[in-house]
Amino acid sequence: MTARVESGEIHDVSAPCLAAADVAATQANNTQYIGSQLQIMRSPVVSEAATQIVVDAGFLVVVDEVIEAVTIVGSDDSPLVTIVAQAPSAEQAVAVANAVAEGYREVSQRQSGAVTEAQLERIDAQVEGINQRLAEIEEELAQLVAEDEALFSLQATSREAVTQIADLQQQLLVAEGEEAVAIRQRIEDYRLARTLYNEVASASSGNPEQQALLEEQAGQVDRRARLLIRRDEIAIDASLAPDAFALIQQATEAARLGGLGFPRLLAVTLILGLGAGVGLAYFLSVWRRTFSTRREPAVVLGAPLLVDIPDFEQEGLDSPVPARDHPRSAAAEAYRFASSTTEAAARSTEARSIFFASATIGHGKTTTAVNVAVAAAYNGRRVLLVDSDFGSQEAAFLLAGEGHTALAGMTDVIEGTASIGQATHSIVLGNGIELDLLPRGTRPSLAAAVFQSQPARELITGLTESYDLVLIDGPPVLQVAYAASLAEIAEGLVVIVEHQSSHAELVDLRGRLELLSTPILGYIYNRSPLRREMTMTEGSMMDILGDAGFTTDTSRHRQPQG
């Protein structure tokens, strides 16, 4: 907002700024955030910071003068804040208004840094306490096994292993590539040495005190590892934290206040109101917009585009699984691209279990997961598709038909009524190609309880040893709470973004996923407009499919829900 400069004694200037309320939160949380930030902006701490900035710019002012000169115009339900400053000269008014905005930024950054530092200090204190307790446990164990020379030797090896694991865990936080792989292998070797000692000690002694110490030792080592990982995450999050403002329009000119009557004062007020209205309209237009091109979601997610999938309707396809049933279609070719790019992204993080995430229902998440699994199987990969959307089981239906509800699955394995071999079902795709399906199962279970349980986590983690890719379909993240548990179990995330879907929804989804430690590998832009170059792949597909292509029965298909 700018105003005309006139000669006179007192000038005012307004600096509209768009406050960076947490766009990943709900509207209620935005209101709370903006209200608290207004209080900070009006605080003496910000005034002190602003005063120093004004003094550094060459104006002689004190804190009380800045406090009296500045008016903060804003409300809890609008992200737009206007800073109005009065001063003896236009230059000083401009400097004061801009200094308050900059002072607020500095204070916000200091507060954020202080919070991060306090968090790191608490973790460091906990890690130090764990190290001290581990040392005490080692001494107590040494006394218990001192009379057994063989066991005493193993105990010394275990003690060294605990020390080495601590050092290697620290090194792993900054290691990359082959170095990280080597460190993980060394940690595993030391863990095996500690496990050997624990097993021998447990077998050779019925001393309950010794048993308790061994169990506590294992728990403390694992807890230390989790704390170190969390410490690294906090440090990274702090380095990537957004600025306090999404947008600052700095003041550049000032208007003379001397001689203003009510009509002129009213005119200035209306101009300020118009500026706020324009700013708020800009904010709302950003908040309500939808995605119109495949590259736009990359800005929100901070992740690469893996592929865009064309709208089936524009090709006239009659099956939701074109990777199997219409292999010469542009959609099928896009899913083959999706399979390759997803696998390449997974290799970069050594992820073999991938969760397909969407904000809400209807983005085509399940259809995408099924088609990527089919394409990967045709590409020679050992693929397992886990249908973890207990309320829908659409993926199981698309692959196994109406009989999927009678198949043993995850709940049967967890309750011990079926083995993993009985719960995974081979789906024949054609041309001798198969992929495995792990459905929900026949045992009634509460999904949230299942996926928060250790057996479920161990089951999915263990499956990665038998397959090249474990693809997990689950419910939408913003609508079903246990979806976050699934996303946390997986080693990588692929986000499904529908063409013309809500920008605000994706911001919400990004905010939810940032609470997890699972990395976003990339996103798939779904139901994209069919481009001309997508239909010009017949020649290249002849090399992949041969003259005959694939043929399957499509009579059982229904329209997908997810």
Legacy VTK file of the C-alpha trace (Angstrom):
# vtk DataFile Version 3.0
C-alpha trace
ASCII
DATASET POLYDATA
POINTS 562 float
0.000 0.000 0.000
1.466 3.377 -0.930
0.227 6.949 -0.491
1.180 10.319 -1.902
3.951 12.235 -0.081
3.125 15.816 0.831
5.004 18.423 2.786
4.065 18.708 6.443
5.083 17.632 9.900
3.528 14.202 10.485
3.267 11.367 7.988
1.779 7.932 8.103
2.478 4.879 6.082
0.938 1.419 5.993
2.749 -1.810 5.163
0.356 -4.631 4.339
1.728 -8.102 4.891
0.258 -11.533 4.507
0.901 -13.481 7.734
2.147 -17.042 7.266
-0.583 -18.752 9.292
-0.086 -22.524 9.225
-1.901 -23.305 5.992
-1.736 -27.031 6.852
-3.935 -26.500 9.915
-7.718 -26.217 10.138
-9.444 -22.817 9.984
-9.804 -22.847 13.778
-6.104 -23.397 14.192
-5.401 -20.598 11.685
-7.478 -18.228 13.826
-5.575 -19.178 16.956
-2.248 -18.781 15.196
-3.030 -15.366 13.700
-4.369 -14.081 17.026
-1.208 -15.116 18.848
1.020 -13.585 16.155
-0.838 -10.268 16.385
-0.069 -10.191 20.098
3.605 -10.864 19.388
3.707 -8.147 16.720
2.286 -5.637 19.229
4.672 -6.694 22.004
7.545 -4.595 23.429
9.999 -7.244 22.270
9.151 -6.535 18.619
9.200 -2.792 19.296
12.713 -3.104 20.721
13.892 -5.032 17.674
12.230 -2.485 15.360
13.828 0.422 17.252
17.287 -1.008 16.725
16.593 -1.404 12.995
15.379 2.215 12.738
18.428 3.469 14.654
20.723 1.482 12.358
19.010 3.228 9.436
20.109 6.611 10.835
17.042 7.844 12.762
17.263 8.829 16.439
14.323 7.134 18.160
13.674 5.251 21.381
11.433 2.294 22.079
8.594 4.350 23.587
8.463 6.547 20.484
8.155 3.495 18.215
5.414 2.011 20.412
3.425 5.286 20.268
4.028 5.760 16.544
2.821 2.331 15.367
-0.687 0.908 15.025
-1.168 -2.743 14.063
-4.379 -3.257 12.083
-5.540 -6.867 11.882
-8.057 -9.418 13.099
-7.899 -13.024 14.259
-9.877 -14.281 11.238
-7.787 -12.639 8.493
-4.157 -13.349 7.608
-3.693 -9.769 6.346
-1.979 -7.379 8.783
-1.406 -3.659 8.147
1.301 -1.775 10.035
0.601 1.964 10.245
3.396 4.268 11.438
3.454 8.035 12.162
6.643 10.067 12.194
7.917 13.646 11.657
9.086 12.774 8.136
7.961 10.498 5.345
11.301 8.700 5.342
11.131 7.969 9.050
7.504 6.779 8.809
8.469 4.375 6.044
11.475 3.161 8.035
9.437 2.566 11.202
6.644 0.637 9.444
9.083 -1.616 7.620
11.209 -2.029 10.758
8.236 -3.393 12.721
7.635 -6.020 10.022
11.331 -6.932 10.003
11.476 -6.882 13.811
8.571 -9.326 13.977
10.394 -11.593 11.552
13.540 -11.515 13.701
11.638 -12.206 16.925
9.744 -15.080 15.311
12.965 -16.610 14.067
14.595 -16.245 17.498
11.589 -17.873 19.170
11.620 -20.723 16.680
15.359 -21.191 17.199
14.936 -21.154 20.962
12.218 -23.807 20.787
14.376 -25.981 18.549
17.383 -25.550 20.846
15.286 -26.483 23.881
14.009 -29.602 22.132
17.537 -30.648 21.176
18.779 -30.028 24.710
16.009 -32.209 26.155
16.862 -35.023 23.749
20.572 -34.680 24.517
19.795 -34.891 28.227
17.719 -38.026 27.678
20.458 -39.614 25.567
23.021 -38.801 28.271
20.758 -40.365 30.885
20.409 -43.486 28.741
24.190 -43.710 28.328
24.644 -43.462 32.070
22.048 -46.144 32.706
23.641 -48.433 30.108
26.980 -48.047 31.869
25.324 -48.988 35.176
23.666 -52.011 33.575
27.013 -53.163 32.190
28.591 -52.979 35.645
25.713 -54.868 37.241
25.833 -57.552 34.558
29.619 -57.839 34.941
29.210 -58.624 38.612
26.562 -61.260 37.887
28.600 -63.123 35.247
32.104 -62.657 36.697
32.345 -66.280 37.843
31.651 -67.691 34.340
34.754 -67.022 32.205
33.086 -67.807 28.851
30.072 -65.730 29.683
32.283 -62.973 31.050
34.143 -62.865 27.711
30.876 -62.634 25.794
29.735 -59.928 28.179
32.855 -57.888 27.395
32.138 -58.268 23.691
28.543 -57.145 24.281
29.745 -54.125 26.238
32.012 -53.134 23.359
29.106 -53.664 20.957
26.891 -51.269 22.938
29.617 -48.603 22.808
30.219 -49.096 19.095
26.501 -49.009 18.291
26.221 -45.622 20.034
29.115 -44.213 17.997
27.818 -45.645 14.718
24.304 -44.341 15.340
25.767 -40.852 15.588
27.779 -41.355 12.385
24.715 -42.641 10.537
22.924 -39.313 11.002
25.289 -37.612 8.532
26.313 -40.546 6.339
25.044 -41.070 2.790
25.159 -43.665 0.059
27.555 -46.572 0.391
28.977 -45.194 3.642
25.494 -45.311 5.229
24.993 -48.875 3.991
28.324 -49.930 5.492
27.514 -48.280 8.828
24.122 -50.004 8.985
25.839 -53.342 8.361
28.321 -52.702 11.169
25.488 -51.751 13.525
23.720 -54.971 12.627
26.904 -56.988 13.284
27.268 -55.435 16.728
23.604 -56.049 17.462
24.071 -59.702 16.580
27.005 -59.876 19.039
24.826 -58.341 21.738
21.958 -60.691 20.863
24.291 -63.690 21.101
25.406 -62.638 24.569
21.803 -62.055 25.672
20.703 -65.463 24.406
23.628 -67.287 26.033
23.170 -65.376 29.266
19.454 -66.130 29.278
20.004 -69.821 28.569
22.731 -70.262 31.186
21.078 -68.466 34.029
17.666 -68.456 35.565
18.517 -65.359 37.566
15.485 -63.033 37.195
17.624 -59.996 37.992
19.945 -60.803 35.110
17.012 -61.374 32.760
15.532 -58.007 33.724
18.847 -56.234 33.155
19.258 -57.779 29.698
15.769 -56.724 28.667
16.292 -53.216 29.995
19.602 -52.962 28.170
17.996 -53.881 24.832
15.184 -51.400 25.396
17.558 -48.572 26.314
19.687 -49.119 23.199
16.614 -49.033 20.936
15.262 -45.947 22.714
18.569 -44.154 22.221
18.441 -44.917 18.491
14.928 -43.461 18.216
15.944 -40.324 20.115
18.939 -39.745 17.847
16.767 -40.089 14.757
14.250 -37.651 16.243
17.053 -35.211 17.052
18.188 -35.246 13.443
14.602 -34.712 12.221
14.148 -31.688 14.509
17.398 -30.132 13.278
16.409 -30.669 9.639
12.888 -29.322 10.190
14.330 -26.193 11.798
16.611 -25.567 8.827
13.652 -25.906 6.431
11.129 -23.935 8.514
9.210 -21.327 6.483
9.487 -17.603 7.086
7.048 -15.863 9.430
5.516 -14.132 6.403
4.175 -15.557 3.180
4.274 -12.098 1.586
5.476 -8.639 2.643
4.585 -5.526 0.691
7.017 -2.980 2.066
6.056 0.648 2.573
7.678 3.035 0.088
5.802 6.335 0.444
3.881 8.292 3.096
0.975 10.716 3.247
0.903 13.978 5.261
-1.484 13.905 8.227
-1.398 17.605 9.054
-4.661 19.368 8.180
-6.675 16.220 7.566
-10.355 16.774 8.192
-12.958 14.047 8.558
-13.619 13.663 4.803
-9.884 13.286 4.061
-9.400 10.975 7.043
-12.309 8.882 5.807
-10.731 8.739 2.354
-7.479 7.414 3.830
-9.421 4.867 5.847
-11.229 3.633 2.746
-7.934 3.300 0.892
-6.541 1.205 3.738
-9.676 -0.916 3.723
-9.400 -1.436 -0.009
-5.793 -2.545 0.409
-6.840 -5.075 3.065
-9.677 -6.266 0.864
-7.387 -6.762 -2.111
-4.859 -8.615 0.074
-7.546 -10.846 1.558
-8.997 -11.513 -1.886
-5.546 -12.573 -3.039
-5.202 -14.900 -0.073
-8.624 -16.454 -0.673
-7.962 -16.899 -4.384
-4.758 -18.780 -3.552
-6.514 -20.851 -0.883
-9.445 -21.849 -3.141
-7.575 -22.490 -6.345
-7.261 -25.887 -7.999
-4.421 -27.519 -9.906
-4.576 -27.020 -13.659
-1.193 -28.417 -14.745
0.848 -31.449 -13.731
3.828 -29.387 -12.494
1.986 -27.240 -9.928
1.784 -29.766 -7.039
5.588 -29.960 -6.919
5.678 -26.513 -5.264
3.367 -27.645 -2.452
4.876 -31.096 -1.882
8.512 -30.251 -2.447
8.675 -33.551 -4.336
9.104 -34.448 -8.018
6.440 -35.409 -10.538
6.740 -39.146 -11.252
4.264 -39.238 -14.133
0.867 -37.906 -15.193
-1.900 -40.428 -15.900
-4.412 -39.471 -18.647
-8.137 -39.485 -18.012
-9.561 -42.912 -18.913
-12.759 -41.374 -20.297
-10.856 -39.476 -22.969
-9.561 -42.823 -24.266
-12.915 -44.602 -23.949
-11.495 -47.387 -21.757
-13.973 -49.839 -20.214
-11.726 -51.186 -17.440
-10.170 -49.486 -14.419
-7.059 -51.669 -14.877
-5.736 -50.653 -18.312
-2.220 -51.823 -17.411
-3.694 -55.341 -17.622
-6.764 -55.033 -19.840
-5.787 -52.298 -22.335
-1.996 -52.568 -22.552
-1.782 -50.518 -25.773
-3.582 -47.519 -24.295
-1.894 -44.280 -23.325
-3.032 -44.894 -19.742
-1.286 -48.285 -19.638
1.914 -46.740 -20.968
1.664 -44.012 -18.323
1.339 -46.652 -15.599
4.434 -48.380 -16.917
6.236 -45.048 -16.609
4.808 -44.723 -13.094
6.175 -48.129 -12.182
9.660 -47.263 -13.442
9.845 -43.798 -11.889
8.420 -44.990 -8.567
10.952 -47.789 -8.406
13.792 -45.399 -9.276
12.696 -42.967 -6.562
12.421 -45.837 -4.079
15.961 -46.991 -4.833
17.308 -43.557 -3.928
16.045 -44.018 -0.349
16.331 -47.827 -0.229
12.548 -48.015 0.205
10.828 -51.265 -0.733
7.437 -50.655 0.908
5.500 -47.744 -0.582
2.241 -46.252 0.646
-0.028 -44.549 -1.898
-1.440 -41.452 -0.210
-4.252 -39.113 -1.204
-5.921 -36.256 0.618
-9.523 -37.417 0.240
-11.566 -40.069 -1.536
-11.985 -39.884 -5.297
-8.459 -38.982 -6.426
-7.914 -42.421 -7.983
-5.433 -43.647 -5.375
-6.580 -47.299 -5.386
-6.786 -47.470 -9.176
-3.268 -46.056 -9.374
-1.874 -48.502 -6.809
-3.380 -51.501 -8.622
-2.175 -50.402 -12.066
1.343 -49.586 -10.845
1.503 -53.022 -9.199
0.363 -54.696 -12.434
2.857 -52.708 -14.515
5.696 -53.566 -12.134
4.793 -57.263 -12.306
4.843 -57.161 -16.103
8.245 -55.509 -15.798
9.571 -58.629 -14.077
9.400 -57.419 -10.491
8.261 -59.531 -7.533
5.329 -57.410 -6.372
2.997 -57.618 -3.386
-0.047 -55.353 -3.217
-1.343 -54.900 0.334
-4.988 -53.800 0.476
-5.106 -52.004 3.812
-8.247 -49.985 3.147
-10.392 -52.134 5.413
-13.554 -50.164 4.701
-13.357 -50.477 0.917
-11.153 -53.405 -0.215
-11.470 -52.000 -3.737
-7.940 -53.077 -4.679
-8.702 -56.679 -3.700
-11.898 -56.566 -5.752
-10.154 -55.213 -8.857
-7.629 -58.055 -8.756
-9.565 -60.997 -7.259
-13.194 -60.218 -8.102
-16.259 -60.704 -5.914
-14.720 -63.602 -3.999
-12.120 -61.380 -2.329
-14.115 -61.122 0.900
-13.654 -64.863 1.545
-9.882 -64.775 1.190
-7.607 -65.129 4.196
-5.501 -62.052 4.731
-3.753 -59.722 7.122
-6.139 -60.052 10.066
-5.908 -63.843 9.898
-2.105 -63.710 10.053
-2.086 -61.270 12.966
-4.546 -63.419 14.944
-2.578 -66.580 14.146
-5.301 -68.389 12.189
-3.346 -68.346 8.904
0.277 -68.271 7.788
1.627 -65.544 5.565
1.726 -68.058 2.733
-1.992 -68.763 3.160
-2.821 -65.058 3.349
-0.988 -63.940 0.192
-2.772 -64.855 -3.020
-1.198 -65.157 -6.441
-3.125 -63.163 -9.086
-2.590 -64.356 -12.667
-2.373 -61.363 -15.008
-1.725 -63.073 -18.338
1.265 -64.250 -20.338
2.436 -66.184 -17.288
2.802 -63.021 -15.212
1.620 -62.983 -11.584
1.553 -60.608 -8.649
0.674 -61.333 -5.026
-2.221 -59.804 -3.105
-2.544 -59.481 0.675
-6.202 -58.582 1.398
-7.836 -57.582 4.669
-8.736 -61.116 5.738
-11.757 -62.821 7.235
-11.269 -62.029 10.924
-13.274 -59.007 12.134
-10.840 -56.373 13.394
-10.700 -52.682 14.208
-8.400 -51.235 11.557
-6.949 -48.498 13.765
-5.962 -51.046 16.420
-4.484 -53.396 13.821
-2.163 -50.865 12.199
-0.986 -49.394 15.467
0.030 -52.843 16.691
3.555 -54.188 16.597
2.541 -57.428 14.792
1.170 -55.437 11.854
4.345 -53.374 11.619
6.525 -56.468 11.806
4.378 -58.228 9.204
4.683 -55.467 6.596
8.351 -54.856 7.374
9.092 -58.553 7.050
7.368 -58.799 3.677
9.970 -56.513 2.113
12.491 -59.349 2.412
10.480 -61.494 -0.011
9.520 -58.916 -2.659
11.127 -56.272 -4.830
8.207 -53.946 -4.136
5.516 -53.939 -1.455
2.821 -51.468 -2.528
0.298 -50.461 0.139
-3.153 -49.111 -0.628
-4.992 -47.527 2.273
-7.703 -44.984 3.028
-7.358 -41.233 2.340
-5.079 -39.535 4.859
-7.278 -36.529 5.681
-10.441 -38.597 6.170
-9.366 -41.751 8.020
-7.125 -41.541 11.074
-5.343 -44.902 10.749
-4.023 -43.933 7.305
-1.248 -42.051 9.104
-0.248 -45.261 10.901
0.037 -47.021 7.542
2.070 -44.181 6.086
4.443 -44.405 9.023
4.917 -48.170 8.593
5.909 -47.732 4.938
9.421 -46.766 3.886
8.288 -44.309 1.196
5.215 -42.337 0.125
3.762 -41.645 -3.318
1.098 -38.933 -3.312
-1.802 -39.083 -5.777
-2.988 -35.652 -6.942
-6.061 -35.442 -9.146
-6.259 -32.888 -11.952
-8.281 -29.849 -10.803
-8.189 -31.010 -7.176
-8.004 -28.517 -4.322
-4.751 -26.705 -3.636
-5.805 -26.291 0.012
-6.404 -30.037 0.427
-2.903 -30.823 -0.781
-1.449 -28.246 1.603
-3.363 -29.953 4.431
-2.061 -33.350 3.284
1.534 -32.093 3.157
1.164 -30.755 6.689
-0.120 -34.111 7.920
2.646 -36.068 6.188
5.335 -33.744 7.573
4.483 -35.077 11.037
5.759 -38.485 9.922
9.302 -39.613 9.254
8.432 -41.386 5.982
9.875 -39.549 2.954
7.705 -38.432 0.015
9.242 -40.057 -3.065
7.150 -38.061 -5.526
3.628 -37.564 -6.796
1.474 -38.953 -9.598
-0.802 -36.457 -11.336
-3.997 -38.375 -12.048
-6.781 -37.908 -14.635
-4.655 -35.449 -16.558
-5.959 -34.157 -19.924
-4.919 -36.547 -22.674
-2.078 -34.911 -24.578
-1.273 -35.669 -28.209
2.153 -37.108 -27.439
0.554 -39.643 -25.066
-1.236 -41.264 -28.006
1.882 -41.583 -30.179
3.494 -44.557 -28.434
2.162 -47.463 -30.507
5.529 -48.130 -32.112
7.420 -48.261 -28.835
4.778 -50.463 -27.225
5.145 -53.061 -29.988
8.625 -53.781 -28.618
7.215 -54.203 -25.109
3.973 -56.076 -25.800
4.562 -57.908 -29.048
1.919 -58.258 -31.764
-0.731 -59.917 -29.628
-0.593 -57.822 -26.466
-2.442 -59.094 -23.420
-5.965 -60.431 -23.243
-8.002 -60.850 -20.086
-11.605 -61.126 -19.034
-12.910 -57.659 -18.064
-16.512 -58.655 -17.385
-16.176 -58.555 -13.604
-15.009 -54.936 -13.323
-16.923 -52.195 -11.545
-16.043 -48.528 -11.260
-13.408 -47.825 -8.605
-14.242 -45.677 -5.579
-10.788 -44.549 -4.552
LINES 1 563
562 0 1 2 3 4 5 6 7 8 9 10 11 12 13 14 15 16 17 18 19 20 21 22 23 24 25 26 27 28 29 30 31 32 33 34 35 36 37 38 39 40 41 42 43 44 45 46 47 48 49 50 51 52 53 54 55 56 57 58 59 60 61 62 63 64 65 66 67 68 69 70 71 72 73 74 75 76 77 78 79 80 81 82 83 84 85 86 87 88 89 90 91 92 93 94 95 96 97 98 99 100 101 102 103 104 105 106 107 108 109 110 111 112 113 114 115 116 117 118 119 120 121 122 123 124 125 126 127 128 129 130 131 132 133 134 135 136 137 138 139 140 141 142 143 144 145 146 147 148 149 150 151 152 153 154 155 156 157 158 159 160 161 162 163 164 165 166 167 168 169 170 171 172 173 174 175 176 177 178 179 180 181 182 183 184 185 186 187 188 189 190 191 192 193 194 195 196 197 198 199 200 201 202 203 204 205 206 207 208 209 210 211 212 213 214 215 216 217 218 219 220 221 222 223 224 225 226 227 228 229 230 231 232 233 234 235 236 237 238 239 240 241 242 243 244 245 246 247 248 249 250 251 252 253 254 255 256 257 258 259 260 261 262 263 264 265 266 267 268 269 270 271 272 273 274 275 276 277 278 279 280 281 282 283 284 285 286 287 288 289 290 291 292 293 294 295 296 297 298 299 300 301 302 303 304 305 306 307 308 309 310 311 312 313 314 315 316 317 318 319 320 321 322 323 324 325 326 327 328 329 330 331 332 333 334 335 336 337 338 339 340 341 342 343 344 345 346 347 348 349 350 351 352 353 354 355 356 357 358 359 360 361 362 363 364 365 366 367 368 369 370 371 372 373 374 375 376 377 378 379 380 381 382 383 384 385 386 387 388 389 390 391 392 393 394 395 396 397 398 399 400 401 402 403 404 405 406 407 408 409 410 411 412 413 414 415 416 417 418 419 420 421 422 423 424 425 426 427 428 429 430 431 432 433 434 435 436 437 438 439 440 441 442 443 444 445 446 447 448 449 450 451 452 453 454 455 456 457 458 459 460 461 462 463 464 465 466 467 468 469 470 471 472 473 474 475 476 477 478 479 480 481 482 483 484 485 486 487 488 489 490 491 492 493 494 495 496 497 498 499 500 501 502 503 504 505 506 507 508 509 510 511 512 513 514 515 516 517 518 519 520 521 522 523 524 525 526 527 528 529 530 531 532 533 534 535 536 537 538 539 540 541 542 543 544 545 546 547 548 549 550 551 552 553 554 555 556 557 558 559 560 561
